[in-house]
Amino acid sequence: MTLYSIHARSEPLSEPAVIADRFSWTAALLAPIYALAHGLWLAAVALVVAIVALGFAAMVLGAAAFWLYVLVAVFFGFEVNALRRRKAERRGLLYRGELVAFSPEEAMRDWLKGQATGQP
């Protein structure tokens, strides 16, 4: 089971943004593509700049540049969901709570059910 943070507008029964709080393998393996797919433009640009810089550094550092890239990719895999939460807040979505569920759809369903019945 995964911990999901719920972000929604102040209107009742508005569709929430459900963001997992876990490591993202897709983000770690395909970092710039994942960032672009989720609208994290600044992160995508920073990743491309880091990758190009590590490419040039590979001439001097050799294999260490590859391990630095692995370190950057793993860091991005851990932090990408925090970036997505900040993006949701900038879009005007408010933090509404956290739920533990098997999937994002189940977390959304449980949160909407709680909102409809008046439970927090």
N, C-alpha and C positions, 0 to 999 in steps of 0.2 A: 504494500500500500504506500501511497505517496502523499505528502503534505502539499496542498494546493492553497495559494492565496487568492482571495476573491476580491475583485475590484469592480465597482459598479457605480453608475450615476445615482443621484439622490432620488430619482423617480422610483416609485414602487414597481416591482416586477420588470425592471429594465434588465436587459441581457448582460450578464456580468462577463468580465474578462477573467479567465481561470488560468493561473500561471503556476506551473509545477515548481517546487523548491527541491531540485535535485540536479545532479550532474547531467549534462546533455552531450551524449556521444556524437550526435549529428553536428552540434555546434563545434565540438572539438575536432572532428575529422574534416568538416567542410566549413571552416570558420567564416570566411568572407561571404560565401554563398548563403549561409544561414543568416548572417547579419542582414544581408540585402533582402532576403525573403521575409524577414520580420520587421523591416523598416528601420533598422538600426544603422542609419547612413554614416554617422560619425564613427561608429565602431568599425564599420566595413572599411572606411577610408584609413583608419588607424591600423587595421590589420594588414591591409595591402601595403601601406608604408613600411610596417614592421617586416613583412615578408620580403619586400624588395631590399630593405636594409640588411636583413639576414642573408639574402642572396649575395650581396656585395661583400658582406663580412665573411662569407664562406671561403673567399679567396685567401683570407688571412687566418681565420680561425679553423678552417677545415671542418672536421666532424663535429666540433663544438657548436657550430652554427645550426646544425640539424637538431641537436639536443636543446638549444635555445628555442628553436621553433616549436619543438614538442612541449616545452615548458609554457610558451605563449598559448599554444592551442589548448593545453589542459587548463590553464588559468581562465581562458575564455569559456571553456565548457562549464566551469564552476560558476562564473560570474554572469553569463548571458541572461539568466532568468532574473537577476537583480536589475540588469539593464532594461529588460522587458517590463518589470514592475515600475521603474522610474518613467518609462515611456507611457505606461497606462496612466500614471498620475499627471503627467504633462498634458495628456489628452482630456483631462477633467474627470477621470474615473477615481473614485475615492476607495481607499482600503476599507473593506467590509468584514474581513475576518479570514480564518483559515479552516479548511476542512481536510480530513484524511479520507481518501477514496482510492479506488482501483484505477480510475481513468478520469480525465478532465470532464467528460460528459456526465459521469456519475456525480462528480463534485458540483457541477452546475445544476444538475437535477435536484440534488439534496439542498443546495442553497436556495433555489427558487421555491422548493416545497416549504422550506422553513420560512421564507418571506410571505408566502401565501397564507400560511397558518399563523403568522404573527410571531413566530419564534425567532430569536436572534441567530 
